[in-house]
């Protein structure tokens, strides 16, 4: 098989049969859109959740692209990205060369086809023919033949049979088996397993949860609306109460947040329930003495800051929201617009703060991280991150936590949070910083997440997608003692 395009097979005017006119490839707007989204993710390091919505809006504006088309395009993009590792292994078993020698656009078309064959209910003949037509449109006839040959091989077995063929036995290599079966890089499997602990069942449940489509969760921003009011607006058919946060509303599958005025007006926003719990826990942690000045030291894009600003206002306190990147500081300002109480948004480097020591009563540092806790929402991140990324984040995370401890007054509380369960970004950071900062102590965060089960031995808290239905948020609460 040959996946290379030559001038002679880009689009000949006639087929191989004399006298028969060449049939033009049929343009399928759904699959072309999905292909364009995957190319943007690969070529520009874009995130699908940022690339896909404008592509869908553009397609709708052109007409002839309805809600079912949008749902299929979304499933094709996210399903292909989530299962990329598995599909790569299957494609590799169907070709006679190393996978790295297949051009990325060709591999995108192939994986889109494999997902339709093995991950959806699309009939086999339709999945193959639609993928070949897509290849003819975006790659040319020569590569379309290659796509056709590979997908016909793939269609000979279902997903379970393919996994039996391409995944090493669990007993021989547990981590590699899980990596192929559940489509995660091996190093990520290892890191998540170390953080989670336990045996095979727990890690498999976690990896499976990473591959599920996450719910869209809204937050009723304190002081601007209530969860009950949001539920009334979205209606019983579209909304459910949150599991853990009193401010959360879960949207039914396919619910579009922008369709509701309560979201468009900023009274509510889109925010994972785990993120809400982190802000609530910090706001409710006991402090000694005054409670007037709060800081969100890594505030972008503004979800936690908006919650904290509302909660602070209800107590007569003020929030300073600081974000290093000016464009992200702008997002924070937008999220906080309309807050009922006083607040301030600044663009500042949290490792070189413009405020003085001991200024604040409560400080949140939700630090930059690998994002391994949000792989449900950003499936491409698992393929983009590398173990060496930890070396870059570690010093920054430690510096930001030290800044937070210097910035809080004696008797005040710091919340160290990260959307990664990797031990190198969670407990290792907290332990290292506290070894060199003996004027603070960990406090038990578990009672501040009332009603949330399976929070471990404490005093810090790790949330999990498979246990709590949230992103894998980590939180340590630290009180300044001297």
C-alpha positions, -999 to +999 in steps of 0.1 A: +000+000+000+012+035-008-001+066+011+020+090-010+003+113-034+019+118-069+009+142-096-006+113-116-031+103-089-042+136-074-074+137-094-073+122-129-100+132-153-109+096-161-110+064-141-091+033-150-121+021-171-119+036-207-148+059-215-162+061-179-161+097-166-143+104-134-167+108-104-161+138-083-157+131-046-187+138-025-181+166+000-194+156+035-195+188+055-196+170+089-165+149+082-146+177+065-153+199+096-141+171+119-109+167+098-102+204+100-106+204+137-081+175+141-056+193+118-058+224+139-052+204+171-022+188+155-007+217+135-013+246+158-014+228+192-049+241+195-075+227+219-105+210+204-129+228+229-116+261+215-114+252+178-146+233+174-173+259+185-163+285+159-162+258+132-197+247+141-210+282+142-196+289+107-211+257+094-245+266+108-243+301+094-238+286+059-270+267+063-278+230+059-259+221+090-283+211+118-280+200+154-276+163+145-247+173+122-231+192+150-235+163+174-219+139+150-190+163+142-184+167+180-184+130+186-160+123+157-135+149+169-136+141+206-139+104+202-110+102+178-088+123+201-097+103+232-090+070+215-061+081+195-036+058+212-058+027+207-065+036+171-029+043+163-020+008+176-047-008+154-037+012+123-001+002+129-011-035+128-027-029+094+002-013+075+036-025+064+056+005+077+062+023+109+033+045+119+056+076+120+060+073+083+023+079+077+017+116+071-003+132+099-032+143+077-036+107+064-035+094+099-062+118+110-085+105+082-076+069+091-084+075+128-116+092+120-126+061+100-115+037+127-135+056+153-166+053+131-160+016+126-151+007+162-165+035+184-199+044+169-230+026+156-223+038+120-227+008+097-194-006+084-201+001+047-211+037+055-180+043+078-156+030+051-172+047+022-176+081+040-139+079+051-127+071+016-148+100+002-133+123+028-098+111+018-105+118-019-116+154-010-088+163+014-059+140+003-065+129-033-073+097-050-040+080-044-041+083-006-078+075-007-069+040-020-045+036+010-072+047+034-097+023+018-073-007+021-065+000+057-101+005+068-112-026+051-086-045+072-098-027+104-134-036+096-126-073+098-127-073+136-146-054+164-129-033+191-126-061+216-110-084+191-085-057+180-075-051+216-068-088+221-045-085+191-026-052+198-025-048+236+001-069+255-014-092+281-020-075+315+001-100+333+031-094+310+030-056+312+002-040+332+010-004+323+014-010+286-018-031+285-038-003+302-021+023+280-033+006+248-067-005+260-076+028+275-057+051+252-034+069+275+004+074+272+022+048+294+038+075+316+004+090+323-010+056+333+019+051+356+016+086+372-022+083+377-018+048+392+008+061+416-015+089+427-046+068+430-030+037+446-048+005+449-052-023+424-063-028+388-100-020+393-095+016+405-071+026+377-092+010+350-122+029+363-103+062+363-089+056+327-124+047+315-138+079+331-112+099+313-126+086+280-162+095+288-179+126+276-180+150+307-212+167+318-215+204+313-218+220+348-229+255+355-222+276+386-247+300+400-224+329+409-229+339+446-246+372+451-258+372+415-282+342+413-289+309+430-288+273+418-325+271+422-330+301+399-307+286+373-326+253+375-358+272+370-344+289+339-329+259+322-359+237+331-363+202+345-356+186+311-323+204+307-309+208+342-302+187+373-288+198+407-251+195+413-239+164+432-218+183+457-217+220+453-247+240+464-240+264+435-239+237+407-264+228+380-257+200+356-269+203+321-285+173+303-265+158+274-264+182+245-273+212+266-258+244+252-248+268+280-250+299+257-286+292+250-296+304+285-298+341+294-285+334+329-252+323+313-251+351+287-256+377+314-228+364+335-250+355+365-240+319+359-209+304+342-195+271+331-174+256+358-166+220+368-180+210+402-145+202+415-133+237+407-163+250+426-155+228+456-120+242+458-132+278+460-159+269+485-135+251+508-111+280+509-139+304+515-152+283+544-118+274+560-116+289+596-093+319+599-083+336+631-092+373+635-103+396+606-116+383+573-115+413+550-089+408+522-088+378+498-064+370+470-067+348+439-031+347+429-034+327+396-069+339+387-072+332+349-095+325+333-117+336+362-141+308+373-128+305+409-122+342+411-159+349+403-170+325+430-146+340+455-156+375+447-192+368+453-186+349+485-163+377+498-189+403+490-214+385+511-191+389+541-180+424+534-146+413+522-128+423+490-110+401+464-079+409+445-076+388+414-041+386+400-032+370+367+002+372+350-010+371+313-028+403+304-052+386+280-062+361+307-065+390+332-091+404+307-110+371+309-110+374+347-123+409+345-151+397+323-160+369+346-161+393+376-181+420+359-214+425+377-201+412+410-221+428+438-192+438+460-158+455+455-130+437+438-099+444+417-083+426+388-046+432+380-020+417+356+009+407+378+035+380+382+026+359+413+063+351+419+071+388+421+040+402+437+033+440+439+016+435+473+034+433+506+038+404+529+010+394+553-016+414+533-043+389+529-066+368+551-073+341+525-051+332+494-059+308+466-030+296+444-045+274+416-011+269+400-003+262+363+002+225+358+001+196+333-037+195+333-038+157+337-069+161+359-090+174+330-083+148+303-120+143+299-124+179+287-091+182+269-083+147+255-055+160+233-035+171+264-026+135+271-008+132+238+008+167+241+022+165+275+056+149+282+072+137+315+098+165+312+070+191+314+070+184+352+105+198+354+092+231+340+061+234+362+077+222+395+099+253+403+070+276+393+045+258+415+069+259+445+076+296+440+039+304+438+031+285+469+059+303+488+045+336+476+011+326+489+025+317+523+043+350+525+013+370+513-011+356+539-012+370+575-006+350+606-039+331+613-049+333+576-053+304+552-037+295+519-054+271+494-029+253+471-048+238+442-040+222+409-060+204+381-035+175+382-034+145+404+003+139+396+022+135+429+050+157+416+025+186+413+005+180+445+019+165+477+056+168+466+052+205+461+034+211+494+058+189+513+089+206+498+077+241+505+066+234+540+100+219+548+115+252+542+087+273+556+082+263+592+057+290+600+027+272+586+007+239+590-016+218+570-052+218+581-078+191+573-096+201+541-121+171+542-147+186+565-149+216+542-162+194+514-193+184+532-210+153+519-183+144+494-172+108+499-139+090+493-117+119+502-089+097+515-068+100+547-063+138+544-054+164+554-053+173+517-080+163+492-078+147+458-110+145+437-114+120+409-136+117+378-146+081+385-153+086+422-168+121+422-178+129+386-154+160+387-121+169+372-092+155+393-087+186+414-062+187+442-065+209+473-042+215+503-052+241+529-024+256+549-027+280+579+001+306+586+011+301+622+039+326+627 
